[in-house]
Amino acid sequence: MGIRLRHKEMLDGEQFAAMLGKSPAHAAQGILAAAAQNVVQAQTLLGQILLDGHGIERDEALARRWFEIAANQGDAMARNMFGRCLEHGWGGAANASAAAQHYRIAAEAGLDWGLYNFANLLATGRGIAQDNGLALTCYRRAAEMGHAKSMNLLGRYLEEGLHCAVDRAAAADWYRRSAEAGDFRGQFSHAAVLVDQGHIEQAIVWLRKALAEGNVNFLRVSSQALLQAGHAQIRALAEDYRTRLLELERQA
């Protein structure tokens, strides 16, 4: 039986997450029913499970449509996800310029993911004029909101002095915070700082955490970086990174 919600009721995201873990198909039925009742949060959740194929048949085009519906009703996360569909060509043609517009709206609404994705396009000049100064501002805002990936990138700007003064102490602090918040790139960055400080055993702990969560692109680049490390214990981890990379490539 689906979940019955009155038109103006808000969904409990944690409740649905628990349901997805326990019974994805049942949760999907409830989300679908609520979305049909025009519950905006449910429409965004429906887009996400359609995109992931979690408890329901994967359908990128339909996911994109539900994100657009919810975005047009003012949901910032749906706006961000519609931008993701446009950026990556999920469920339709890719359009980086349109993606940037939707990310901007989500960012202006104060959504951390909107700020992060908008900053990524600004930093690379995809779909919008390159503006690293504004990208830094967006990364900083998102980082201060607790966004783990933005913390790591803010650390990189501060470490390298990109459109700001070099501040390695602040960079190290943001890397640590990113690592503790669970970002695998932040964990790798934090480990690099620890290696420089001579804390090899601590660095290895964080490198193993990054290994467990890292994606294909990260593992490919980081395995090569580990081979150049000055410490044998760190270099030895390169083989573990390559093994994990091969596993993920076989699964793709």
TAPE-V481240 format. One line per field, one symbol per residue. phi: phi as a letter, one per 30 degrees, with the letter a starting at -180 (. if undefined). psi: psi as a letter, one per 40 degrees, with the letter a starting at -180 (. if undefined). A space follows every 10 residues. Layout:
phi=???
psi=???
This chain:
phi=.ddcbdecdc dceddddddd ddbedddddd dddddddidd ddddddeddd ddiciaddad ddeeddeddd ddcjdddddd dddddddcid ilddaddded dddddddddi dddddddddd dddciciadd adddeeeded dddddjdddd edddededdc idhaddbddd dddddddddd djdddddddd dddddddicd ddddeddddd edcdcedddd dddddddcdd cedddddedd ddddeddddd dd
psi=hihhhideii ihdddddddd ddgddddddd ddddddefhd dddddddddd defheihhgd dddddddddd deeehddddd dddddddefh eaiigddddd ddddddddee hddddddddd dddefheihh gddddddddd dddeeehddd ddddddddde fhfiihgddd dddddddddd eehddddddd ddddddeegd dddddddddd ddeiaddddd dddddddeie hdddddeddd dddddddddd d.
